[in-house]
């Protein structure tokens, strides 16, 4: 039978997960919200 408490004590996240998380959070890629907000600023500035 699996002893879940022991398994949780031995758990450590994969390095790949940490690297991926850092890459996602540190990227400066615009998402659709950023694009729409930028378009709205341009439209309001042209009035």
MOPAC internal coordinates of N, CA, C and O (Angstrom, degrees):
PM7 1SCF
backbone

  N    0.0000 0     0.00 0     0.00 0    0    0    0
  C    1.4402 1     0.00 0     0.00 0    1    0    0
  C    1.5362 1   109.18 1     0.00 0    2    1    0
  O    1.2310 1   120.70 1   -33.59 1    3    2    1
  N    1.3112 1   116.27 1   146.41 1    3    2    1
  C    1.4567 1   121.28 1  -177.75 1    5    3    2
  C    1.5233 1   110.14 1   -82.41 1    6    5    3
  O    1.2310 1   121.38 1   -49.54 1    7    6    5
  N    1.3208 1   114.97 1   130.46 1    7    6    5
  C    1.4544 1   120.88 1   175.64 1    9    7    6
  C    1.5414 1   106.93 1   -95.30 1   10    9    7
  O    1.2310 1   120.52 1   -80.04 1   11   10    9
  N    1.3180 1   116.60 1    99.96 1   11   10    9
  C    1.4590 1   121.53 1  -173.63 1   13   11   10
  C    1.5187 1   112.50 1   -65.42 1   14   13   11
  O    1.2310 1   119.55 1   144.68 1   15   14   13
  N    1.3000 1   118.46 1   -35.32 1   15   14   13
  C    1.4642 1   120.88 1   178.71 1   17   15   14
  C    1.5229 1   111.12 1   -61.68 1   18   17   15
  O    1.2310 1   120.39 1   137.47 1   19   18   17
  N    1.3276 1   116.87 1   -42.53 1   19   18   17
  C    1.4599 1   120.80 1   178.34 1   21   19   18
  C    1.5225 1   110.93 1   -67.20 1   22   21   19
  O    1.2310 1   120.33 1   139.67 1   23   22   21
  N    1.3090 1   116.97 1   -40.33 1   23   22   21
  C    1.4693 1   120.55 1  -179.96 1   25   23   22
  C    1.5239 1   110.76 1   -64.60 1   26   25   23
  O    1.2310 1   119.90 1   140.33 1   27   26   25
  N    1.3051 1   117.80 1   -39.67 1   27   26   25
  C    1.4658 1   121.17 1   179.27 1   29   27   26
  C    1.5278 1   110.28 1   -66.28 1   30   29   27
  O    1.2310 1   119.68 1   142.70 1   31   30   29
  N    1.3138 1   118.22 1   -37.30 1   31   30   29
  C    1.4620 1   121.59 1   177.79 1   33   31   30
  C    1.5257 1   110.94 1   -63.03 1   34   33   31
  O    1.2310 1   120.09 1   144.93 1   35   34   33
  N    1.3302 1   117.43 1   -35.07 1   35   34   33
  C    1.4613 1   121.69 1  -178.09 1   37   35   34
  C    1.5315 1   112.66 1   -83.47 1   38   37   35
  O    1.2310 1   120.12 1   168.95 1   39   38   37
  N    1.3177 1   117.38 1   -11.05 1   39   38   37
  C    1.4575 1   120.99 1  -174.77 1   41   39   38
  C    1.5211 1   112.18 1   -67.44 1   42   41   39
  O    1.2310 1   120.88 1   -43.48 1   43   42   41
  N    1.3132 1   115.92 1   136.52 1   43   42   41
  C    1.4656 1   122.03 1   168.96 1   45   43   42
  C    1.5238 1   106.86 1  -143.86 1   46   45   43
  O    1.2310 1   120.26 1   -44.06 1   47   46   45
  N    1.3284 1   117.12 1   135.94 1   47   46   45
  C    1.4610 1   119.53 1  -176.54 1   49   47   46
  C    1.5277 1   111.47 1   -65.66 1   50   49   47
  O    1.2310 1   121.35 1   -28.53 1   51   50   49
  N    1.2845 1   115.03 1   151.47 1   51   50   49
  C    1.4527 1   121.59 1   178.70 1   53   51   50
  C    1.5234 1   110.11 1   -66.23 1   54   53   51
  O    1.2310 1   120.45 1   -35.85 1   55   54   53
  N    1.3172 1   116.74 1   144.15 1   55   54   53
  C    1.4626 1   120.43 1   177.24 1   57   55   54
  C    1.5230 1   110.64 1   -63.10 1   58   57   55
  O    1.2310 1   120.31 1   147.26 1   59   58   57
  N    1.3176 1   117.01 1   -32.74 1   59   58   57
  C    1.4615 1   120.54 1   179.78 1   61   59   58
  C    1.5275 1   110.94 1   -61.87 1   62   61   59
  O    1.2310 1   120.52 1   143.41 1   63   62   61
  N    1.3255 1   116.62 1   -36.59 1   63   62   61
  C    1.4577 1   120.49 1   179.19 1   65   63   62
  C    1.5245 1   109.70 1   -65.84 1   66   65   63
  O    1.2310 1   120.22 1   135.08 1   67   66   65
  N    1.3139 1   117.19 1   -44.92 1   67   66   65
  C    1.4594 1   120.85 1   178.95 1   69   67   66
  C    1.5230 1   111.19 1   -62.33 1   70   69   67
  O    1.2310 1   120.13 1   136.56 1   71   70   69
  N    1.3265 1   117.36 1   -43.44 1   71   70   69
  C    1.4585 1   121.09 1   179.73 1   73   71   70
  C    1.5268 1   110.97 1   -64.37 1   74   73   71
  O    1.2310 1   120.65 1   139.15 1   75   74   73
  N    1.3126 1   116.37 1   -40.85 1   75   74   73
  C    1.4571 1   120.51 1   179.32 1   77   75   74
  C    1.5222 1   110.38 1   -65.92 1   78   77   75
  O    1.2310 1   120.61 1   137.23 1   79   78   77
  N    1.3148 1   116.45 1   -42.77 1   79   78   77
  C    1.4573 1   120.85 1   178.94 1   81   79   78
  C    1.5278 1   110.54 1   -60.37 1   82   81   79
  O    1.2310 1   120.00 1   135.16 1   83   82   81
  N    1.3178 1   117.60 1   -44.84 1   83   82   81
  C    1.4646 1   121.33 1   178.36 1   85   83   82
  C    1.5266 1   111.02 1   -61.86 1   86   85   83
  O    1.2310 1   120.39 1   137.35 1   87   86   85
  N    1.3137 1   116.85 1   -42.65 1   87   86   85
  C    1.4582 1   120.18 1  -179.40 1   89   87   86
  C    1.5218 1   111.33 1   -63.98 1   90   89   87
  O    1.2310 1   120.15 1   141.03 1   91   90   89
  N    1.3118 1   117.32 1   -38.97 1   91   90   89
  C    1.4647 1   120.93 1  -179.46 1   93   91   90
  C    1.5187 1   110.60 1   -68.91 1   94   93   91
  O    1.2310 1   120.31 1   131.69 1   95   94   93
  N    1.3250 1   117.02 1   -48.31 1   95   94   93
  C    1.4598 1   120.27 1  -176.43 1   97   95   94
  C    1.5219 1   112.63 1   -70.77 1   98   97   95
  O    1.2310 1   119.73 1   151.72 1   99   98   97
  N    1.3189 1   118.11 1   -28.28 1   99   98   97
  C    1.4566 1   120.68 1  -176.97 1  101   99   98
  C    1.5270 1   113.26 1   -92.89 1  102  101   99
  O    1.2310 1   119.79 1   177.07 1  103  102  101
  N    1.2997 1   118.00 1    -2.93 1  103  102  101
  C    1.4606 1   119.86 1   179.69 1  105  103  102
  C    1.5223 1   109.71 1   -80.41 1  106  105  103
  O    1.2310 1   121.12 1   -29.65 1  107  106  105
  N    1.2942 1   115.45 1   150.35 1  107  106  105
  C    1.4612 1   121.05 1  -178.43 1  109  107  106
  C    1.5337 1   109.01 1  -113.59 1  110  109  107
  O    1.2310 1   120.78 1  -134.21 1  111  110  109
  N    1.3020 1   116.11 1    45.79 1  111  110  109
  C    1.4603 1   121.45 1  -178.79 1  113  111  110
  C    1.5182 1   108.30 1   -86.99 1  114  113  111
  O    1.2310 1   121.18 1   -46.57 1  115  114  113
  N    1.3254 1   115.34 1   133.43 1  115  114  113
  C    1.4590 1   119.30 1   179.03 1  117  115  114
  C    1.5158 1   110.13 1   -75.72 1  118  117  115
  O    1.2310 1   121.31 1   -40.74 1  119  118  117
  N    1.3162 1   115.10 1   139.26 1  119  118  117
  C    1.4509 1   118.91 1   172.81 1  121  119  118
  C    1.5330 1   107.54 1  -103.76 1  122  121  119
  O    1.2310 1   120.33 1     0.62 1  123  122  121
  N    1.3034 1   116.98 1  -179.38 1  123  122  121
  C    1.4630 1   121.07 1  -174.35 1  125  123  122
  C    1.5260 1   111.46 1   -62.49 1  126  125  123
  O    1.2310 1   119.94 1   147.64 1  127  126  125
  N    1.3272 1   117.73 1   -32.36 1  127  126  125
  C    1.4608 1   120.78 1   178.40 1  129  127  126
  C    1.5257 1   110.48 1   -63.81 1  130  129  127
  O    1.2310 1   120.41 1   135.97 1  131  130  129
  N    1.3226 1   116.82 1   -44.03 1  131  130  129
  C    1.4647 1   120.47 1   178.62 1  133  131  130
  C    1.5220 1   111.25 1   -62.00 1  134  133  131
  O    1.2310 1   120.41 1   139.29 1  135  134  133
  N    1.3177 1   116.82 1   -40.71 1  135  134  133
  C    1.4567 1   121.20 1  -179.78 1  137  135  134
  C    1.5261 1   110.65 1   -64.67 1  138  137  135
  O    1.2310 1   120.17 1   134.30 1  139  138  137
  N    1.3307 1   117.27 1   -45.70 1  139  138  137
  C    1.4670 1   120.91 1  -179.71 1  141  139  138
  C    1.5251 1   110.58 1   -64.03 1  142  141  139
  O    1.2310 1   119.72 1   136.87 1  143  142  141
  N    1.3268 1   118.13 1   -43.13 1  143  142  141
  C    1.4596 1   120.89 1   178.91 1  145  143  142
  C    1.5223 1   111.24 1   -62.26 1  146  145  143
  O    1.2310 1   120.30 1   139.95 1  147  146  145
  N    1.3113 1   117.03 1   -40.05 1  147  146  145
  C    1.4631 1   121.22 1   178.19 1  149  147  146
  C    1.5252 1   110.83 1   -64.84 1  150  149  147
  O    1.2310 1   120.39 1   139.57 1  151  150  149
  N    1.3173 1   116.86 1   -40.43 1  151  150  149
  C    1.4721 1   121.07 1   178.36 1  153  151  150
  C    1.5264 1   110.39 1   -64.84 1  154  153  151
  O    1.2310 1   120.18 1   139.51 1  155  154  153
  N    1.3341 1   117.27 1   -40.49 1  155  154  153
  C    1.4626 1   120.69 1   178.69 1  157  155  154
  C    1.5210 1   111.46 1   -64.28 1  158  157  155
  O    1.2310 1   120.15 1   140.88 1  159  158  157
  N    1.3175 1   117.31 1   -39.12 1  159  158  157
  C    1.4620 1   120.57 1   177.60 1  161  159  158
  C    1.5294 1   110.79 1   -62.91 1  162  161  159
  O    1.2310 1   120.69 1   139.74 1  163  162  161
  N    1.3328 1   116.29 1   -40.26 1  163  162  161
  C    1.4603 1   120.71 1   179.72 1  165  163  162
  C    1.5260 1   110.53 1   -66.22 1  166  165  163
  O    1.2310 1   120.45 1   138.15 1  167  166  165
  N    1.3285 1   116.74 1   -41.85 1  167  166  165
  C    1.4611 1   120.87 1  -179.87 1  169  167  166
  C    1.5362 1   110.44 1   -65.27 1  170  169  167
  O    1.2310 1   120.26 1   136.00 1  171  170  169
  N    1.3110 1   117.11 1   -44.00 1  171  170  169
  C    1.4659 1   120.84 1   179.92 1  173  171  170
  C    1.5329 1   110.82 1   -67.16 1  174  173  171
  O    1.2310 1   119.97 1   148.24 1  175  174  173
  N    1.3092 1   117.67 1   -31.76 1  175  174  173
  C    1.4640 1   121.67 1   179.72 1  177  175  174
  C    1.5196 1   112.84 1   -73.40 1  178  177  175
  O    1.2310 1   119.86 1   157.64 1  179  178  177
  N    1.3160 1   117.86 1   -22.36 1  179  178  177
  C    1.4673 1   122.03 1  -178.25 1  181  179  178
  C    1.5148 1   112.68 1   -85.66 1  182  181  179
  O    1.2310 1   119.48 1   172.36 1  183  182  181
  N    1.3343 1   118.59 1    -7.64 1  183  182  181
  C    1.4693 1   120.92 1  -179.69 1  185  183  182
  C    1.4951 1   112.35 1   -77.51 1  186  185  183
  O    1.2310 1   120.10 1   180.00 1  187  186  185

